[in-house]
């Protein structure tokens, strides 16, 4: 049984130094062994965080999208080594930005197609718009064009996004490097094409309903909006400032497989513990045990892993949409080899361990998110309690 004594003081220390509130739950062998809500969802009115509080989970959406795609993989709808253009024809004959010997940027054909597994592993060459490269500048233009487009009756936003991204040369030859980007949003487009349903419909039918995740959405219903936690920016003086201009929006056309979901601590705990329990929870089978094993082993190699080097990822490899513990000594981690998970931009975090049949979910809503400080400490306390 997990000991609570070290986890609660750690969460209180987070709130003293960082977010206005947080929540955390741990499940072990099918039982919820720890659940705590500290601080506020709304600092101004001192509305507390509770089990009903809804959070933007940002990139923790990625694990849900990858799980959904693997459901279709298990049904024989695609193979990981299939070329992407067999399903999304717009990605036929991809081009790549290259730098010549003279230092000039050139565009030429990619050495091979994007494979579906490249989407899972972020080795597709697709980018976000966060940087200063020509590719990222063009991705920013695509985002602005889609945001100004009013009519999405002919196709969904993510199908339009996928087609627009396919017109931009890739950052590198597929499979040769790792780059955080729109890969899992394009994976969402793949799910739509193969299933004939919107991504939201597919997730709802295949994952949310069977797991009783009744408060997880791309679009928040009107009656749920009052439960949404405020989002805060912590400025250099340490003052917390509420911001309303934060993705995802409560009313959106963009069902982002890479970062668009809203959820509660309890809902996401159900999802995480399903993966920790071999793909089944409360008699509902979502995905196979062997598929989870494939998801949670390192798929990077010595060639393409050099950019997978964020501080908090020391000792981890990258599987099918998840960080995967491969080297505890390098990480300084007491979690076992095979522990996996991911986090969200606002500081949300999940760890999943099939070996221990353990999962833990942490929720907050703040930038900067303090992830390097918080997540390794959460991991140390949670796995140290076993």
Secondary structure as UniProt FT lines:
FT   HELIX           5..17
FT   STRAND          21..28
FT   TURN            29..30
FT   STRAND          31..42
FT   TURN            43..46
FT   STRAND          47..48
FT   TURN            51..52
FT   STRAND          54..56
FT   HELIX           58..60
FT   HELIX           61..74
FT   TURN            75..76
FT   TURN            80..81
FT   HELIX           84..86
FT   HELIX           89..91
FT   TURN            92..93
FT   STRAND          95..99
FT   TURN            101..102
FT   STRAND          105..109
FT   HELIX           116..120
FT   TURN            121..122
FT   HELIX           134..148
FT   HELIX           157..165
FT   TURN            166..167
FT   TURN            174..175
FT   HELIX           183..195
FT   HELIX           199..203
FT   HELIX           204..208
FT   TURN            209..212
FT   TURN            214..215
FT   HELIX           222..227
FT   STRAND          231..234
FT   TURN            236..237
FT   STRAND          240..243
FT   TURN            257..259
FT   STRAND          262..264
FT   HELIX           265..276
FT   TURN            277..278
FT   STRAND          280..281
FT   TURN            282..283
FT   STRAND          284..285
FT   HELIX           289..295
FT   TURN            302..304
FT   TURN            306..307
FT   HELIX           311..313
FT   TURN            314..315
FT   STRAND          316..318
FT   STRAND          323..325
FT   HELIX           328..331
FT   TURN            337..338
FT   STRAND          340..343
FT   TURN            345..346
FT   STRAND          349..353
FT   TURN            354..357
FT   STRAND          358..363
FT   STRAND          366..367
FT   HELIX           371..384
//
